[in-house]
Amino acid sequence: AFRSALTGLPPAPEVVDSFLTDVQARGVQAAVEKVVDAYLASPEFGERWGRHWLDLARFAESNGKDRNMAWHDAWRYRNWVIDALNRDLPFDQFVRDHLAGDLLPAADVAERNARLVATGYLALGPKAFEERKREVFVMDMIDVQIDVLGRSMLGLSIACARCHDHKFDPIPTRDYYALAGI
């Protein structure tokens, strides 16, 4: 049951047998801790739980609008998310890397590159490349970024404040455009 919940995969029969043997030898608590620690340390853990974040972050390997273009390096962001979960990256750092990874100091080139990849969170998403008015294209792109920020990190749909004060939450249009100005 633990493997299924933590990795999405059923346990192998030999793992079940080992667990039952461990329960008899060391007790239920110790056997459960050992098995849970092993599953949390497995690469499948990040793959299982990373997909939930990737859904929130509207991850796709193409833009999905009028002219559907492939994002050939989108896999880098997907792998960064999986790796961050497997490394147990603290959530506050996870958020900072997503929103400002390109501006944060880095210890070395590898960390700088990883933080740049994390900002793929802001770059991915639908874009209407056929839009002829540059200002509209830019504001639509910012709107997608504000929408994903609100939904994934705040649990709110705040993009509607682009046109009117939010009906159910205290998010006025002026706050939306203050955020868009960033």
TIPATI-709743 format. One record per residue (C-alpha): x, z, y; chain; residue number from 1. Coordinates in steps of 0.25 Angstrom, whole numbers, plus 2048, in hexadecimal, padded with zeros to 3 digits. Layout:
<nodes>
<node x="X" z="Z" y="Y" palum="A" doro="NUM"/>
...
</nodes>
This chain:
<nodes>
<node x="800" z="800" y="800" palum="A" doro="1"/>
<node x="80B" z="803" y="80A" palum="A" doro="2"/>
<node x="812" z="7F6" y="808" palum="A" doro="3"/>
<node x="805" z="7EE" y="80A" palum="A" doro="4"/>
<node x="802" z="7F6" y="817" palum="A" doro="5"/>
<node x="810" z="7F5" y="81C" palum="A" doro="6"/>
<node x="815" z="7E7" y="818" palum="A" doro="7"/>
<node x="808" z="7E0" y="813" palum="A" doro="8"/>
<node x="80E" z="7DE" y="805" palum="A" doro="9"/>
<node x="809" z="7E5" y="7F8" palum="A" doro="10"/>
<node x="814" z="7EE" y="7F2" palum="A" doro="11"/>
<node x="81C" z="7E8" y="7E6" palum="A" doro="12"/>
<node x="818" z="7EF" y="7D8" palum="A" doro="13"/>
<node x="827" z="7F5" y="7D8" palum="A" doro="14"/>
<node x="825" z="7FB" y="7E5" palum="A" doro="15"/>
<node x="818" z="802" y="7E1" palum="A" doro="16"/>
<node x="81F" z="807" y="7D4" palum="A" doro="17"/>
<node x="82A" z="80C" y="7DD" palum="A" doro="18"/>
<node x="821" z="813" y="7E6" palum="A" doro="19"/>
<node x="819" z="81A" y="7DB" palum="A" doro="20"/>
<node x="826" z="81F" y="7D5" palum="A" doro="21"/>
<node x="82B" z="824" y="7E2" palum="A" doro="22"/>
<node x="81E" z="82B" y="7E4" palum="A" doro="23"/>
<node x="820" z="833" y="7D7" palum="A" doro="24"/>
<node x="82F" z="836" y="7DA" palum="A" doro="25"/>
<node x="82E" z="839" y="7E9" palum="A" doro="26"/>
<node x="81F" z="83B" y="7ED" palum="A" doro="27"/>
<node x="815" z="833" y="7F4" palum="A" doro="28"/>
<node x="81A" z="835" y="802" palum="A" doro="29"/>
<node x="829" z="831" y="7FF" palum="A" doro="30"/>
<node x="825" z="825" y="7F7" palum="A" doro="31"/>
<node x="81B" z="820" y="802" palum="A" doro="32"/>
<node x="826" z="823" y="80D" palum="A" doro="33"/>
<node x="830" z="81B" y="805" palum="A" doro="34"/>
<node x="827" z="80F" y="803" palum="A" doro="35"/>
<node x="822" z="80F" y="811" palum="A" doro="36"/>
<node x="830" z="80F" y="817" palum="A" doro="37"/>
<node x="834" z="803" y="80E" palum="A" doro="38"/>
<node x="828" z="7FB" y="812" palum="A" doro="39"/>
<node x="82A" z="7FE" y="821" palum="A" doro="40"/>
<node x="839" z="7FA" y="81F" palum="A" doro="41"/>
<node x="835" z="7ED" y="818" palum="A" doro="42"/>
<node x="835" z="7DF" y="820" palum="A" doro="43"/>
<node x="826" z="7DD" y="81C" palum="A" doro="44"/>
<node x="822" z="7E9" y="824" palum="A" doro="45"/>
<node x="826" z="7E1" y="831" palum="A" doro="46"/>
<node x="81F" z="7D5" y="82C" palum="A" doro="47"/>
<node x="812" z="7DC" y="829" palum="A" doro="48"/>
<node x="811" z="7E3" y="836" palum="A" doro="49"/>
<node x="818" z="7D9" y="83F" palum="A" doro="50"/>
<node x="80D" z="7CF" y="83C" palum="A" doro="51"/>
<node x="803" z="7D8" y="843" palum="A" doro="52"/>
<node x="80B" z="7D9" y="84F" palum="A" doro="53"/>
<node x="80D" z="7CA" y="84F" palum="A" doro="54"/>
<node x="7FE" z="7C8" y="84E" palum="A" doro="55"/>
<node x="7FD" z="7D0" y="85B" palum="A" doro="56"/>
<node x="808" z="7C9" y="861" palum="A" doro="57"/>
<node x="801" z="7BC" y="85E" palum="A" doro="58"/>
<node x="80D" z="7B7" y="856" palum="A" doro="59"/>
<node x="80D" z="7A8" y="852" palum="A" doro="60"/>
<node x="817" z="79D" y="850" palum="A" doro="61"/>
<node x="810" z="794" y="85A" palum="A" doro="62"/>
<node x="809" z="795" y="867" palum="A" doro="63"/>
<node x="7FB" z="791" y="861" palum="A" doro="64"/>
<node x="7F5" z="78A" y="86E" palum="A" doro="65"/>
<node x="7F3" z="77C" y="872" palum="A" doro="66"/>
<node x="801" z="777" y="86E" palum="A" doro="67"/>
<node x="805" z="780" y="862" palum="A" doro="68"/>
<node x="814" z="781" y="863" palum="A" doro="69"/>
<node x="81C" z="789" y="858" palum="A" doro="70"/>
<node x="824" z="795" y="85C" palum="A" doro="71"/>
<node x="830" z="792" y="854" palum="A" doro="72"/>
<node x="836" z="7A0" y="856" palum="A" doro="73"/>
<node x="82A" z="7A8" y="855" palum="A" doro="74"/>
<node x="82F" z="7AD" y="848" palum="A" doro="75"/>
<node x="839" z="7B5" y="850" palum="A" doro="76"/>
<node x="82F" z="7BE" y="857" palum="A" doro="77"/>
<node x="827" z="7C0" y="849" palum="A" doro="78"/>
<node x="834" z="7C4" y="843" palum="A" doro="79"/>
<node x="838" z="7CD" y="84F" palum="A" doro="80"/>
<node x="82A" z="7D5" y="84D" palum="A" doro="81"/>
<node x="82C" z="7D6" y="83E" palum="A" doro="82"/>
<node x="83A" z="7DB" y="840" palum="A" doro="83"/>
<node x="836" z="7E5" y="84B" palum="A" doro="84"/>
<node x="82C" z="7EB" y="842" palum="A" doro="85"/>
<node x="836" z="7EC" y="837" palum="A" doro="86"/>
<node x="840" z="7F2" y="840" palum="A" doro="87"/>
<node x="835" z="7FC" y="845" palum="A" doro="88"/>
<node x="838" z="7F8" y="853" palum="A" doro="89"/>
<node x="831" z="802" y="85C" palum="A" doro="90"/>
<node x="824" z="7FD" y="862" palum="A" doro="91"/>
<node x="828" z="7FF" y="870" palum="A" doro="92"/>
<node x="835" z="7F7" y="86E" palum="A" doro="93"/>
<node x="82C" z="7EC" y="866" palum="A" doro="94"/>
<node x="823" z="7EB" y="873" palum="A" doro="95"/>
<node x="82F" z="7EB" y="87D" palum="A" doro="96"/>
<node x="836" z="7E0" y="875" palum="A" doro="97"/>
<node x="829" z="7D8" y="874" palum="A" doro="98"/>
<node x="826" z="7D9" y="883" palum="A" doro="99"/>
<node x="834" z="7D9" y="889" palum="A" doro="100"/>
<node x="83E" z="7D6" y="87E" palum="A" doro="101"/>
<node x="845" z="7CC" y="887" palum="A" doro="102"/>
<node x="847" z="7D6" y="892" palum="A" doro="103"/>
<node x="84C" z="7E2" y="88A" palum="A" doro="104"/>
<node x="85B" z="7E5" y="888" palum="A" doro="105"/>
<node x="861" z="7E2" y="87B" palum="A" doro="106"/>
<node x="86C" z="7E8" y="873" palum="A" doro="107"/>
<node x="871" z="7DB" y="86E" palum="A" doro="108"/>
<node x="86D" z="7CC" y="86D" palum="A" doro="109"/>
<node x="865" z="7CE" y="860" palum="A" doro="110"/>
<node x="85D" z="7D9" y="867" palum="A" doro="111"/>
<node x="85B" z="7D0" y="873" palum="A" doro="112"/>
<node x="856" z="7C4" y="86A" palum="A" doro="113"/>
<node x="84D" z="7CD" y="862" palum="A" doro="114"/>
<node x="846" z="7D2" y="86F" palum="A" doro="115"/>
<node x="845" z="7C4" y="874" palum="A" doro="116"/>
<node x="83E" z="7C0" y="867" palum="A" doro="117"/>
<node x="834" z="7CC" y="869" palum="A" doro="118"/>
<node x="82F" z="7C6" y="876" palum="A" doro="119"/>
<node x="82A" z="7BB" y="86D" palum="A" doro="120"/>
<node x="81D" z="7C4" y="86E" palum="A" doro="121"/>
<node x="81B" z="7BF" y="87C" palum="A" doro="122"/>
<node x="81F" z="7B1" y="87A" palum="A" doro="123"/>
<node x="817" z="7AE" y="86D" palum="A" doro="124"/>
<node x="808" z="7AB" y="86E" palum="A" doro="125"/>
<node x="7FF" z="79F" y="872" palum="A" doro="126"/>
<node x="803" z="796" y="87D" palum="A" doro="127"/>
<node x="7FB" z="78A" y="883" palum="A" doro="128"/>
<node x="807" z="781" y="885" palum="A" doro="129"/>
<node x="7FD" z="776" y="88A" palum="A" doro="130"/>
<node x="7FA" z="77E" y="896" palum="A" doro="131"/>
<node x="7FE" z="776" y="8A2" palum="A" doro="132"/>
<node x="7FD" z="781" y="8AD" palum="A" doro="133"/>
<node x="80A" z="789" y="8AC" palum="A" doro="134"/>
<node x="804" z="795" y="8B3" palum="A" doro="135"/>
<node x="7F8" z="795" y="8A9" palum="A" doro="136"/>
<node x="802" z="794" y="89D" palum="A" doro="137"/>
<node x="80A" z="79F" y="8A2" palum="A" doro="138"/>
<node x="7FE" z="7A8" y="8A4" palum="A" doro="139"/>
<node x="7F8" z="7A5" y="896" palum="A" doro="140"/>
<node x="806" z="7A8" y="890" palum="A" doro="141"/>
<node x="806" z="7B6" y="897" palum="A" doro="142"/>
<node x="7F8" z="7B8" y="893" palum="A" doro="143"/>
<node x="7FB" z="7B7" y="885" palum="A" doro="144"/>
<node x="807" z="7C0" y="887" palum="A" doro="145"/>
<node x="7FE" z="7CB" y="88E" palum="A" doro="146"/>
<node x="7F3" z="7C9" y="883" palum="A" doro="147"/>
<node x="7FD" z="7CB" y="877" palum="A" doro="148"/>
<node x="803" z="7D7" y="87F" palum="A" doro="149"/>
<node x="7F5" z="7DD" y="881" palum="A" doro="150"/>
<node x="7F0" z="7DB" y="873" palum="A" doro="151"/>
<node x="7FD" z="7DF" y="86B" palum="A" doro="152"/>
<node x="803" z="7EA" y="873" palum="A" doro="153"/>
<node x="7F7" z="7F0" y="87B" palum="A" doro="154"/>
<node x="7EC" z="7ED" y="871" palum="A" doro="155"/>
<node x="7E4" z="7E6" y="87D" palum="A" doro="156"/>
<node x="7DF" z="7D8" y="880" palum="A" doro="157"/>
<node x="7E4" z="7D8" y="88F" palum="A" doro="158"/>
<node x="7E5" z="7C9" y="891" palum="A" doro="159"/>
<node x="7D6" z="7C8" y="895" palum="A" doro="160"/>
<node x="7DB" z="7CF" y="8A2" palum="A" doro="161"/>
<node x="7E1" z="7C2" y="8A6" palum="A" doro="162"/>
<node x="7D4" z="7BE" y="8AB" palum="A" doro="163"/>
<node x="7CC" z="7CB" y="8AE" palum="A" doro="164"/>
<node x="7CE" z="7DA" y="8AD" palum="A" doro="165"/>
<node x="7CD" z="7DF" y="89F" palum="A" doro="166"/>
<node x="7BF" z="7E3" y="89B" palum="A" doro="167"/>
<node x="7C2" z="7EE" y="892" palum="A" doro="168"/>
<node x="7D0" z="7F3" y="895" palum="A" doro="169"/>
<node x="7D6" z="7F7" y="8A3" palum="A" doro="170"/>
<node x="7DE" z="7EA" y="8A4" palum="A" doro="171"/>
<node x="7DB" z="7E3" y="8B1" palum="A" doro="172"/>
<node x="7E0" z="7D5" y="8B4" palum="A" doro="173"/>
<node x="7EA" z="7DA" y="8BE" palum="A" doro="174"/>
<node x="7F1" z="7E1" y="8B2" palum="A" doro="175"/>
<node x="7F1" z="7D5" y="8AA" palum="A" doro="176"/>
<node x="7F8" z="7CD" y="8B4" palum="A" doro="177"/>
<node x="802" z="7D8" y="8B7" palum="A" doro="178"/>
<node x="805" z="7D7" y="8A8" palum="A" doro="179"/>
<node x="806" z="7C8" y="8A9" palum="A" doro="180"/>
<node x="80F" z="7C9" y="8B5" palum="A" doro="181"/>
<node x="81A" z="7D0" y="8AC" palum="A" doro="182"/>
</nodes>
